[in-house]
Amino acid sequence: MAVKNINAIGSINFVAVLLSIPIILAGIWLTTKADNSCVKLLQWPIILLGIMILVVTLAGLVGGFWRVQWLLILYLISMLVMIILLGFLVVFIYMVTIGGSGHLPPSRAYLEYKLDDYSGWLRRRIQNPWHWDGIRTCLSSSTTCAELSQSYRMAQDFFNAHLSPLQSGCCKPPTDCGYTFVNPSYWISPINNAAGMDCLQWNNNQTELCYTCDSCKAGLLANLNREWRYANLILIVTFVALICVYIAGCWAFRRAKTESLFSQYNQGYT
């Protein structure tokens, strides 16, 4: 193969190595989020796929700069598989995060969330009692709700706050229940216990709160949706870039092969 084309393949593969890093970082970023660290659904598949792409592109880098033809062929085949897997992951995340907007209750600045608004696959995953027990324990041990008590003392300040979906769903009773605010995690005297099962689920015990409520599950899914969409933006950009790099690599490899065959033909002819 022509040296210039081999070097071009090596350079292209170096770009592919760099593109694996945002994928890995997207997965690591998800592990830093309390909700994702409790649910443990998406971050590890993303990190694993990023590492697999890194290994494959490193193999292509070695094959390109050291002119190992069989390694380049293995790289091109493996990279195509990695791109297809990444494409499936991008589509999957998009499909399960469609919908799920919040609802604005009267005289409140924060949104509240309904479980039925979210993907059936995600709902089934967290509604499984065995799964939710572990998630609930994990969430209740975080500082998500405790932070509210430190930030808000007066009822009106709390009602005007822009809470995260997790805080809105898990740290307070639903507005429809008509509970009276004492502090962000302590509410009394519900007016309408019949507004929904979540009204009966609320507990002022700081380890209970509304962690067994459907509103908490909905808030969790709203949080996951938002963070997964951010991660998916990174994956989409990387996916498109990897396709461009892969096409360029195939073109350089084919050109190198053609020039090599042409050179062998000329040498035989002479």
MIDOSE-1310 file (N, C-alpha, C; in nm, 2 decimals, decimal comma, always signed):
residues 270
mavk	+0,08/-0,12/+0,00/+0,00/+0,00/+0,00/+0,09/+0,13/+0,00; +0,04/+0,23/-0,07/+0,11/+0,36/-0,07/+0,12/+0,41/+0,07; +0,24/+0,47/+0,10/+0,27/+0,52/+0,23/+0,18/+0,63/+0,27; +0,15/+0,72/+0,17/+0,07/+0,84/+0,20/-0,07/+0,80/+0,24
nina	-0,12/+0,69/+0,17/-0,26/+0,65/+0,20/-0,26/+0,57/+0,34; -0,16/+0,50/+0,37/-0,15/+0,43/+0,50/-0,15/+0,53/+0,61; -0,07/+0,64/+0,59/-0,06/+0,74/+0,69/-0,19/+0,82/+0,71; -0,26/+0,83/+0,59/-0,40/+0,89/+0,60/-0,49/+0,81/+0,68
igsi	-0,49/+0,68/+0,66/-0,57/+0,59/+0,74/-0,54/+0,60/+0,89; -0,41/+0,60/+0,92/-0,37/+0,62/+1,06/-0,42/+0,75/+1,12; -0,41/+0,85/+1,04/-0,46/+0,99/+1,09/-0,61/+0,98/+1,11; -0,68/+0,92/+1,02/-0,83/+0,91/+1,03/-0,87/+0,83/+1,16
nfva	-0,79/+0,73/+1,18/-0,82/+0,64/+1,30/-0,79/+0,72/+1,43; -0,69/+0,81/+1,42/-0,66/+0,89/+1,54/-0,78/+0,98/+1,58; -0,85/+1,03/+1,47/-0,97/+1,11/+1,50/-1,08/+1,02/+1,56; -1,09/+0,90/+1,51/-1,19/+0,81/+1,57/-1,16/+0,77/+1,71
vlls	-1,03/+0,76/+1,75/-0,99/+0,74/+1,89/-1,05/+0,86/+1,97; -1,03/+0,98/+1,92/-1,07/+1,10/+2,00/-1,22/+1,10/+2,01; -1,29/+1,05/+1,91/-1,44/+1,05/+1,91/-1,50/+0,95/+2,02; -1,42/+0,85/+2,05/-1,47/+0,76/+2,16/-1,47/+0,82/+2,29
ipii	-1,39/+0,93/+2,31/-1,38/+0,99/+2,45/-1,51/+1,06/+2,49; -1,58/+1,14/+2,40/-1,71/+1,19/+2,44/-1,81/+1,09/+2,48; -1,81/+0,97/+2,42/-1,91/+0,87/+2,45/-1,89/+0,82/+2,59; -1,76/+0,79/+2,63/-1,72/+0,75/+2,76/-1,76/+0,85/+2,86
lagi	-1,73/+0,98/+2,83/-1,75/+1,09/+2,93/-1,90/+1,11/+2,95; -1,98/+1,09/+2,84/-2,13/+1,10/+2,86/-2,18/+1,00/+2,96; -2,13/+0,87/+2,95/-2,17/+0,77/+3,05/-2,12/+0,80/+3,19; -2,00/+0,86/+3,20/-1,94/+0,89/+3,33/-2,03/+1,01/+3,39
wltt	-2,07/+1,10/+3,30/-2,15/+1,22/+3,35/-2,28/+1,17/+3,41; -2,34/+1,07/+3,35/-2,47/+1,01/+3,40/-2,45/+0,95/+3,54; -2,33/+0,89/+3,56/-2,31/+0,82/+3,69/-2,30/+0,92/+3,80; -2,27/+1,05/+3,77/-2,26/+1,15/+3,87/-2,40/+1,21/+3,91
kadn	-2,50/+1,17/+3,84/-2,64/+1,21/+3,87/-2,71/+1,12/+3,97; -2,77/+1,17/+4,07/-2,83/+1,09/+4,18/-2,93/+0,99/+4,12; -3,02/+1,04/+4,04/-3,12/+0,95/+3,98/-3,06/+0,84/+3,90; -2,97/+0,87/+3,81/-2,91/+0,77/+3,72/-2,82/+0,67/+3,80
scvk	-2,76/+0,72/+3,91/-2,68/+0,63/+3,99/-2,76/+0,53/+4,07; -2,89/+0,57/+4,09/-2,98/+0,48/+4,16/-3,05/+0,38/+4,07; -3,08/+0,43/+3,95/-3,15/+0,34/+3,85/-3,06/+0,25/+3,78; -2,94/+0,30/+3,74/-2,84/+0,21/+3,68/-2,89/+0,15/+3,55
llqw	-2,94/+0,23/+3,46/-2,99/+0,17/+3,33/-2,91/+0,20/+3,21; -2,86/+0,33/+3,20/-2,80/+0,37/+3,07/-2,65/+0,39/+3,08; -2,60/+0,44/+3,19/-2,47/+0,48/+3,20/-2,36/+0,37/+3,16; -2,39/+0,25/+3,21/-2,29/+0,15/+3,19/-2,29/+0,10/+3,04
piil	-2,41/+0,08/+2,98/-2,40/+0,05/+2,83/-2,33/+0,15/+2,75; -2,35/+0,28/+2,79/-2,28/+0,39/+2,71/-2,13/+0,38/+2,74; -2,09/+0,36/+2,86/-1,94/+0,36/+2,89/-1,88/+0,23/+2,82; -1,95/+0,12/+2,83/-1,90/+0,00/+2,77/-1,88/+0,01/+2,62
lgim	-1,99/+0,07/+2,55/-1,98/+0,09/+2,41/-1,86/+0,19/+2,38; -1,85/+0,30/+2,46/-1,74/+0,39/+2,43/-1,60/+0,32/+2,44; -1,58/+0,23/+2,54/-1,46/+0,16/+2,56/-1,44/+0,06/+2,44; -1,54/+0,00/+2,39/-1,53/-0,09/+2,28/-1,49/-0,02/+2,15
ilvv	-1,54/+0,10/+2,13/-1,51/+0,18/+2,02/-1,36/+0,23/+2,03; -1,32/+0,26/+2,15/-1,18/+0,30/+2,18/-1,09/+0,19/+2,14; -1,12/+0,07/+2,19/-1,03/-0,04/+2,16/-1,02/-0,07/+2,01; -1,14/-0,07/+1,94/-1,14/-0,09/+1,80/-1,06/+0,02/+1,72
tlag	-1,08/+0,14/+1,76/-1,01/+0,25/+1,69/-0,86/+0,25/+1,72; -0,82/+0,20/+1,84/-0,68/+0,19/+1,87/-0,62/+0,08/+1,78; -0,69/-0,03/+1,76/-0,64/-0,13/+1,67/-0,63/-0,08/+1,53; -0,72/+0,00/+1,48/-0,71/+0,06/+1,35/-0,60/+0,16/+1,34
lvgg	-0,57/+0,23/+1,45/-0,45/+0,32/+1,46/-0,32/+0,25/+1,44; -0,31/+0,14/+1,51/-0,19/+0,05/+1,50/-0,18/+0,00/+1,36; -0,29/-0,05/+1,30/-0,29/-0,11/+1,17/-0,25/-0,01/+1,06; -0,30/+0,12/+1,09/-0,27/+0,22/+0,99/-0,12/+0,27/+0,99
fwrv	-0,07/+0,30/+1,11/+0,07/+0,35/+1,11/+0,17/+0,24/+1,09; +0,14/+0,12/+1,13/+0,24/+0,01/+1,11/+0,21/-0,08/+0,99; +0,11/-0,04/+0,91/+0,08/-0,10/+0,78/+0,05/-0,25/+0,80; -0,04/-0,28/+0,89/-0,08/-0,42/+0,92/-0,22/-0,43/+0,85
qwll	-0,22/-0,49/+0,73/-0,34/-0,49/+0,65/-0,45/-0,57/+0,71; -0,43/-0,69/+0,77/-0,53/-0,77/+0,83/-0,60/-0,70/+0,95; -0,52/-0,62/+1,02/-0,57/-0,54/+1,13/-0,66/-0,43/+1,08; -0,63/-0,37/+0,97/-0,71/-0,27/+0,91/-0,84/-0,32/+0,87
ilyl	-0,84/-0,44/+0,81/-0,97/-0,50/+0,77/-1,05/-0,54/+0,89; -0,99/-0,59/+0,99/-1,06/-0,62/+1,11/-1,12/-0,50/+1,17; -1,04/-0,39/+1,17/-1,09/-0,26/+1,22/-1,21/-0,21/+1,14; -1,21/-0,22/+1,01/-1,32/-0,17/+0,93/-1,45/-0,25/+0,96
isml	-1,44/-0,38/+0,97/-1,55/-0,46/+1,00/-1,61/-0,44/+1,14; -1,51/-0,43/+1,24/-1,56/-0,41/+1,38/-1,61/-0,27/+1,40; -1,56/-0,17/+1,33/-1,60/-0,04/+1,34/-1,74/-0,02/+1,29; -1,77/-0,09/+1,18/-1,91/-0,09/+1,12/-2,01/-0,14/+1,23
vmii	-1,97/-0,25/+1,29/-2,06/-0,31/+1,40/-2,08/-0,21/+1,51; -1,97/-0,14/+1,55/-1,98/-0,04/+1,66/-2,07/+0,08/+1,62; -2,06/+0,12/+1,50/-2,14/+0,23/+1,45/-2,29/+0,19/+1,45; -2,32/+0,07/+1,41/-2,46/+0,02/+1,41/-2,51/+0,01/+1,55
llgf	-2,43/-0,04/+1,64/-2,47/-0,05/+1,78/-2,50/+0,09/+1,84; -2,41/+0,19/+1,81/-2,43/+0,32/+1,85/-2,56/+0,38/+1,80; -2,58/+0,35/+1,67/-2,71/+0,40/+1,61/-2,83/+0,34/+1,67; -2,83/+0,22/+1,71/-2,94/+0,15/+1,78/-2,96/+0,22/+1,92
lvvf	-2,85/+0,25/+1,98/-2,86/+0,31/+2,12/-2,92/+0,45/+2,11; -2,88/+0,53/+2,01/-2,93/+0,66/+1,98/-3,08/+0,66/+1,96; -3,12/+0,57/+1,87/-3,27/+0,55/+1,84/-3,34/+0,51/+1,97; -3,29/+0,41/+2,04/-3,35/+0,36/+2,16/-3,38/+0,48/+2,26
iymv	-3,27/+0,56/+2,29/-3,28/+0,67/+2,39/-3,39/+0,77/+2,34; -3,39/+0,79/+2,21/-3,49/+0,89/+2,16/-3,63/+0,84/+2,18; -3,65/+0,71/+2,15/-3,78/+0,65/+2,16/-3,84/+0,65/+2,30; -3,75/+0,62/+2,40/-3,80/+0,61/+2,54/-3,80/+0,74/+2,61
tigg	-3,75/+0,85/+2,55/-3,76/+0,98/+2,61/-3,86/+1,07/+2,54; -3,94/+1,02/+2,45/-4,04/+1,10/+2,38/-4,15/+1,13/+2,48; -4,20/+1,26/+2,48/-4,31/+1,30/+2,57/-4,26/+1,32/+2,71; -4,36/+1,33/+2,80/-4,33/+1,34/+2,94/-4,31/+1,49/+2,99
sghl	-4,39/+1,58/+2,94/-4,38/+1,72/+2,99/-4,45/+1,73/+3,12; -4,42/+1,82/+3,21/-4,48/+1,84/+3,34/-4,61/+1,92/+3,33; -4,68/+1,93/+3,44/-4,80/+2,01/+3,44/-4,79/+2,11/+3,55; -4,83/+2,23/+3,52/-4,82/+2,34/+3,62/-4,94/+2,35/+3,71
ppsr	-4,93/+2,32/+3,84/-5,04/+2,33/+3,93/-5,07/+2,48/+3,96; -5,20/+2,51/+4,01/-5,24/+2,65/+4,04/-5,15/+2,71/+4,14; -5,11/+2,84/+4,12/-5,04/+2,92/+4,21/-4,90/+2,86/+4,25; -4,84/+2,79/+4,16/-4,71/+2,73/+4,18/-4,62/+2,76/+4,06
ayle	-4,49/+2,77/+4,09/-4,39/+2,79/+3,99/-4,33/+2,66/+3,94; -4,33/+2,56/+4,02/-4,27/+2,43/+3,98/-4,38/+2,35/+3,91; -4,33/+2,25/+3,84/-4,41/+2,15/+3,76/-4,44/+2,03/+3,85; -4,55/+1,96/+3,82/-4,57/+1,83/+3,87/-4,59/+1,73/+3,76
ykld	-4,57/+1,60/+3,79/-4,55/+1,50/+3,68/-4,64/+1,38/+3,70; -4,69/+1,33/+3,59/-4,78/+1,21/+3,59/-4,71/+1,09/+3,53; -4,72/+0,98/+3,59/-4,65/+0,86/+3,55/-4,69/+0,81/+3,41; -4,82/+0,83/+3,38/-4,87/+0,78/+3,25/-4,81/+0,85/+3,13
dysg	-4,75/+0,97/+3,15/-4,70/+1,05/+3,04/-4,57/+0,99/+2,99; -4,51/+0,89/+3,05/-4,38/+0,84/+3,01/-4,38/+0,71/+2,94; -4,26/+0,68/+2,89/-4,24/+0,55/+2,81/-4,29/+0,43/+2,89; -4,36/+0,34/+2,82/-4,41/+0,22/+2,89/-4,29/+0,13/+2,93
wlrr	-4,18/+0,13/+2,85/-4,07/+0,05/+2,89/-4,00/+0,10/+3,02; -3,99/+0,23/+3,03/-3,93/+0,29/+3,15/-4,03/+0,27/+3,27; -4,16/+0,29/+3,25/-4,25/+0,27/+3,36/-4,24/+0,12/+3,41; -4,24/+0,03/+3,32/-4,24/-0,11/+3,37/-4,11/-0,14/+3,44
riqn	-4,00/-0,08/+3,40/-3,87/-0,10/+3,46/-3,87/-0,05/+3,61; -3,93/+0,07/+3,63/-3,92/+0,12/+3,77/-4,04/+0,08/+3,86; -4,15/+0,04/+3,79/-4,27/+0,00/+3,87/-4,25/-0,14/+3,93; -4,16/-0,22/+3,88/-4,13/-0,35/+3,93/-4,10/-0,33/+4,08
pwhw	-4,17/-0,39/+4,17/-4,15/-0,37/+4,32/-4,01/-0,39/+4,36; -3,95/-0,50/+4,31/-3,81/-0,53/+4,35/-3,71/-0,42/+4,30; -3,73/-0,37/+4,18/-3,65/-0,26/+4,14/-3,67/-0,13/+4,22; -3,80/-0,10/+4,24/-3,83/+0,03/+4,30/-3,79/+0,03/+4,45
dgir	-3,79/-0,08/+4,52/-3,74/-0,08/+4,66/-3,60/-0,04/+4,66; -3,52/-0,09/+4,57/-3,37/-0,05/+4,57/-3,36/+0,10/+4,53; -3,43/+0,14/+4,43/-3,43/+0,28/+4,38/-3,47/+0,38/+4,50; -3,58/+0,34/+4,56/-3,64/+0,43/+4,67/-3,54/+0,44/+4,78
tcls	-3,48/+0,33/+4,82/-3,38/+0,33/+4,93/-3,26/+0,42/+4,89; -3,22/+0,41/+4,76/-3,11/+0,49/+4,71/-3,14/+0,64/+4,71; -3,26/+0,67/+4,66/-3,31/+0,81/+4,66/-3,32/+0,87/+4,80; -3,38/+0,80/+4,89/-3,40/+0,85/+5,02/-3,27/+0,88/+5,10
sstt	-3,16/+0,81/+5,06/-3,04/+0,83/+5,12/-2,96/+0,95/+5,06; -3,01/+1,01/+4,96/-2,94/+1,12/+4,89/-2,99/+1,25/+4,97; -2,93/+1,36/+4,92/-2,96/+1,49/+4,99/-3,06/+1,57/+4,91; -3,13/+1,50/+4,81/-3,22/+1,57/+4,72/-3,32/+1,65/+4,80
cael	-3,39/+1,59/+4,89/-3,50/+1,66/+4,97/-3,44/+1,74/+5,08; -3,34/+1,70/+5,14/-3,28/+1,77/+5,26/-3,23/+1,91/+5,21; -3,19/+1,92/+5,09/-3,14/+2,05/+5,04/-3,26/+2,15/+5,03; -3,38/+2,11/+5,01/-3,49/+2,20/+5,01/-3,52/+2,27/+5,14
sqsy	-3,51/+2,19/+5,25/-3,53/+2,24/+5,39/-3,43/+2,35/+5,42; -3,31/+2,34/+5,36/-3,20/+2,43/+5,39/-3,22/+2,56/+5,31; -3,29/+2,55/+5,20/-3,30/+2,66/+5,10/-3,43/+2,74/+5,12; -3,54/+2,68/+5,17/-3,67/+2,75/+5,17/-3,73/+2,74/+5,31
rmaq	-3,77/+2,86/+5,37/-3,83/+2,86/+5,50/-3,98/+2,90/+5,49; -4,01/+2,99/+5,40/-4,14/+3,05/+5,39/-4,22/+2,97/+5,28; -4,35/+2,96/+5,30/-4,43/+2,88/+5,21/-4,43/+2,95/+5,07; -4,44/+3,08/+5,06/-4,45/+3,14/+4,93/-4,32/+3,13/+4,85
dffn	-4,21/+3,14/+4,93/-4,08/+3,12/+4,86/-4,07/+2,98/+4,80; -4,12/+2,88/+4,87/-4,12/+2,75/+4,82/-4,21/+2,73/+4,70; -4,33/+2,79/+4,71/-4,42/+2,78/+4,60/-4,37/+2,85/+4,47; -4,28/+2,95/+4,49/-4,23/+3,02/+4,37/-4,10/+2,96/+4,33
ahls	-4,05/+2,85/+4,39/-3,93/+2,78/+4,35/-3,94/+2,70/+4,23; -3,83/+2,69/+4,16/-3,83/+2,60/+4,04/-3,76/+2,47/+4,08; -3,84/+2,38/+4,12/-3,78/+2,25/+4,17/-3,75/+2,16/+4,06; -3,65/+2,07/+4,08/-3,62/+1,97/+3,99/-3,74/+1,87/+3,99
plqs	-3,76/+1,79/+3,88/-3,87/+1,69/+3,88/-3,86/+1,60/+3,99; -3,74/+1,56/+4,03/-3,72/+1,46/+4,14/-3,77/+1,53/+4,27; -3,73/+1,65/+4,30/-3,78/+1,72/+4,42/-3,93/+1,74/+4,42; -3,98/+1,78/+4,31/-4,13/+1,80/+4,30/-4,21/+1,67/+4,32
gcck	-4,16/+1,56/+4,27/-4,23/+1,44/+4,28/-4,21/+1,36/+4,41; -4,09/+1,37/+4,47/-4,06/+1,29/+4,58/-4,06/+1,36/+4,72; -4,04/+1,49/+4,72/-4,01/+1,56/+4,84/-4,13/+1,63/+4,90; -4,24/+1,63/+4,83/-4,36/+1,70/+4,88/-4,48/+1,62/+4,84
pptd	-4,60/+1,65/+4,90/-4,72/+1,58/+4,85/-4,77/+1,66/+4,72; -4,85/+1,59/+4,64/-4,91/+1,66/+4,52/-5,00/+1,77/+4,57; -5,00/+1,88/+4,49/-5,08/+2,00/+4,52/-5,23/+1,97/+4,54; -5,28/+1,88/+4,45/-5,42/+1,85/+4,46/-5,47/+1,80/+4,59
cgyt	-5,38/+1,74/+4,67/-5,42/+1,69/+4,80/-5,45/+1,80/+4,90; -5,40/+1,92/+4,88/-5,43/+2,03/+4,97/-5,37/+2,03/+5,10; -5,25/+1,97/+5,11/-5,17/+1,97/+5,23/-5,13/+2,12/+5,27; -5,11/+2,14/+5,40/-5,07/+2,27/+5,45/-4,92/+2,27/+5,47
fvnp	-4,85/+2,37/+5,41/-4,70/+2,38/+5,42/-4,66/+2,41/+5,56; -4,56/+2,33/+5,62/-4,50/+2,37/+5,74/-4,35/+2,40/+5,71; -4,29/+2,31/+5,64/-4,16/+2,34/+5,58/-4,15/+2,25/+5,45; -4,05/+2,26/+5,37/-4,05/+2,19/+5,24/-4,07/+2,04/+5,25
sywi	-4,04/+1,97/+5,36/-4,05/+1,83/+5,38/-4,15/+1,79/+5,49; -4,23/+1,89/+5,54/-4,32/+1,86/+5,64/-4,45/+1,93/+5,61; -4,56/+1,85/+5,59/-4,69/+1,90/+5,55/-4,80/+1,84/+5,63; -4,91/+1,92/+5,66/-5,01/+1,86/+5,75/-5,15/+1,89/+5,69
spin	-5,25/+1,83/+5,75/-5,39/+1,86/+5,73/-5,43/+1,86/+5,58; -5,43/+1,75/+5,52/-5,48/+1,74/+5,38/-5,62/+1,78/+5,36; -5,66/+1,85/+5,26/-5,80/+1,89/+5,24/-5,87/+1,78/+5,16; -5,80/+1,71/+5,07/-5,86/+1,62/+4,97/-5,78/+1,49/+4,96
naag	-5,80/+1,40/+5,05/-5,72/+1,28/+5,05/-5,77/+1,19/+4,93; -5,89/+1,22/+4,88/-5,94/+1,14/+4,77/-5,89/+1,18/+4,63; -5,80/+1,28/+4,63/-5,75/+1,33/+4,50/-5,66/+1,23/+4,43; -5,61/+1,13/+4,50/-5,53/+1,03/+4,44/-5,46/+0,95/+4,55
mdcl	-5,41/+0,83/+4,51/-5,35/+0,74/+4,61/-5,22/+0,81/+4,67; -5,16/+0,90/+4,59/-5,04/+0,96/+4,65/-5,07/+1,05/+4,77; -5,19/+1,10/+4,78/-5,23/+1,17/+4,90/-5,22/+1,09/+5,03; -5,25/+0,96/+5,01/-5,25/+0,87/+5,13/-5,10/+0,82/+5,15
qwnn	-5,02/+0,82/+5,04/-4,89/+0,77/+5,05/-4,79/+0,87/+5,13; -4,82/+1,00/+5,13/-4,73/+1,09/+5,19/-4,71/+1,06/+5,33; -4,58/+1,08/+5,38/-4,55/+1,05/+5,52/-4,44/+1,15/+5,56; -4,46/+1,22/+5,67/-4,37/+1,32/+5,72/-4,24/+1,27/+5,77
nqte	-4,23/+1,14/+5,78/-4,10/+1,07/+5,82/-4,00/+1,11/+5,70; -3,89/+1,16/+5,74/-3,79/+1,21/+5,64/-3,73/+1,10/+5,55; -3,75/+0,98/+5,59/-3,70/+0,87/+5,51/-3,81/+0,81/+5,42; -3,93/+0,86/+5,44/-4,04/+0,81/+5,37/-4,09/+0,92/+5,27
lcyt	-4,14/+1,03/+5,32/-4,19/+1,14/+5,23/-4,28/+1,09/+5,13; -4,25/+1,12/+5,00/-4,34/+1,06/+4,89/-4,26/+0,96/+4,80; -4,17/+0,90/+4,86/-4,08/+0,80/+4,79/-4,16/+0,68/+4,74; -4,28/+0,65/+4,79/-4,36/+0,54/+4,75/-4,47/+0,59/+4,65
cdsc	-4,47/+0,72/+4,62/-4,58/+0,78/+4,54/-4,55/+0,76/+4,39; -4,66/+0,75/+4,31/-4,64/+0,76/+4,17/-4,58/+0,89/+4,12; -4,61/+0,99/+4,19/-4,55/+1,12/+4,15/-4,40/+1,12/+4,16; -4,35/+1,05/+4,26/-4,20/+1,03/+4,27/-4,14/+0,95/+4,15
kagl	-4,21/+0,85/+4,12/-4,17/+0,77/+4,00/-4,17/+0,85/+3,87; -4,28/+0,93/+3,86/-4,29/+1,02/+3,74/-4,18/+1,13/+3,75; -4,15/+1,18/+3,86/-4,04/+1,28/+3,87/-3,91/+1,22/+3,84; -3,89/+1,10/+3,88/-3,76/+1,03/+3,85/-3,75/+1,01/+3,70
lanl	-3,86/+0,97/+3,63/-3,86/+0,95/+3,49/-3,84/+1,09/+3,41; -3,90/+1,19/+3,47/-3,88/+1,32/+3,41/-3,73/+1,37/+3,42; -3,67/+1,34/+3,53/-3,53/+1,37/+3,55/-3,44/+1,28/+3,45; -3,47/+1,15/+3,44/-3,40/+1,07/+3,35/-3,41/+1,11/+3,21
nrew	-3,54/+1,15/+3,17/-3,56/+1,20/+3,03/-3,47/+1,31/+3,00; -3,46/+1,41/+3,09/-3,39/+1,53/+3,06/-3,24/+1,50/+3,05; -3,19/+1,42/+3,14/-3,04/+1,38/+3,14/-3,01/+1,29/+3,02; -3,10/+1,20/+2,99/-3,07/+1,11/+2,88/-3,07/+1,18/+2,75
ryan	-3,16/+1,29/+2,74/-3,16/+1,37/+2,61/-3,03/+1,44/+2,60; -2,98/+1,50/+2,71/-2,85/+1,56/+2,70/-2,74/+1,47/+2,65; -2,74/+1,35/+2,71/-2,64/+1,25/+2,68/-2,66/+1,21/+2,53; -2,78/+1,20/+2,49/-2,81/+1,15/+2,35/-2,76/+1,25/+2,25
lili	-2,77/+1,38/+2,28/-2,71/+1,48/+2,19/-2,57/+1,46/+2,16; -2,49/+1,42/+2,27/-2,35/+1,39/+2,25/-2,33/+1,27/+2,16; -2,42/+1,17/+2,19/-2,41/+1,04/+2,11/-2,44/+1,07/+1,96; -2,54/+1,15/+1,94/-2,58/+1,18/+1,80/-2,47/+1,25/+1,72
vtfv	-2,41/+1,35/+1,78/-2,30/+1,42/+1,72/-2,18/+1,33/+1,69; -2,15/+1,24/+1,79/-2,04/+1,15/+1,78/-2,08/+1,04/+1,67; -2,20/+1,00/+1,67/-2,25/+0,90/+1,57/-2,23/+0,95/+1,43; -2,27/+1,08/+1,40/-2,25/+1,14/+1,27/-2,10/+1,15/+1,24
alic	-2,02/+1,20/+1,34/-1,88/+1,21/+1,31/-1,81/+1,08/+1,28; -1,85/+0,98/+1,36/-1,79/+0,84/+1,33/-1,83/+0,79/+1,19; -1,95/+0,82/+1,15/-1,98/+0,77/+1,01/-1,90/+0,84/+0,91; -1,87/+0,97/+0,93/-1,79/+1,05/+0,83/-1,64/+0,99/+0,84
vyia	-1,60/+0,97/+0,96/-1,46/+0,91/+0,97/-1,45/+0,77/+0,91; -1,55/+0,69/+0,93/-1,55/+0,56/+0,88/-1,55/+0,56/+0,72; -1,63/+0,65/+0,67/-1,64/+0,66/+0,52/-1,50/+0,70/+0,47; -1,44/+0,80/+0,53/-1,31/+0,85/+0,49/-1,21/+0,74/+0,51
gcwa	-1,22/+0,66/+0,61/-1,12/+0,54/+0,63/-1,14/+0,44/+0,52; -1,26/+0,41/+0,49/-1,29/+0,31/+0,38/-1,23/+0,36/+0,25; -1,25/+0,49/+0,22/-1,20/+0,55/+0,10/-1,05/+0,54/+0,09; -0,99/+0,58/+0,20/-0,84/+0,58/+0,21/-0,79/+0,43/+0,19
frra	-0,85/+0,34/+0,26/-0,81/+0,20/+0,25/-0,83/+0,15/+0,10; -0,94/+0,18/+0,04/-0,97/+0,13/-0,09/-0,87/+0,20/-0,19; -0,84/+0,32/-0,17/-0,74/+0,39/-0,26/-0,60/+0,33/-0,24; -0,56/+0,30/-0,12/-0,43/+0,24/-0,09/-0,42/+0,10/-0,16
ktes	-0,53/+0,03/-0,15/-0,53/-0,11/-0,22/-0,52/-0,09/-0,37; -0,60/+0,00/-0,43/-0,60/+0,02/-0,57/-0,46/+0,06/-0,62; -0,39/+0,16/-0,55/-0,26/+0,20/-0,58/-0,16/+0,09/-0,57; -0,18/+0,00/-0,47/-0,09/-0,11/-0,44/-0,10/-0,21/-0,56
lfsq	-0,22/-0,24/-0,60/-0,24/-0,33/-0,71/-0,19/-0,27/-0,84; -0,21/-0,14/-0,86/-0,16/-0,08/-0,98/-0,01/-0,08/-0,99; +0,05/-0,06/-0,87/+0,20/-0,06/-0,86/+0,25/-0,20/-0,89; +0,19/-0,30/-0,84/+0,23/-0,44/-0,86/+0,21/-0,48/-1,01
ynqg	+0,11/-0,43/-1,07/+0,09/-0,45/-1,21/+0,20/-0,39/-1,30; +0,23/-0,27/-1,27/+0,34/-0,20/-1,34/+0,47/-0,27/-1,33; +0,50/-0,31/-1,20/+0,62/-0,38/-1,18/+0,63/-0,51/-1,26; +0,52/-0,58/-1,26/+0,51/-0,71/-1,34/+0,53/-0,68/-1,49
yt	+0,47/-0,57/-1,54/+0,47/-0,54/-1,68/+0,61/-0,51/-1,72; +0,68/-0,43/-1,63/+0,82/-0,39/-1,67/+0,91/-0,51/-1,65
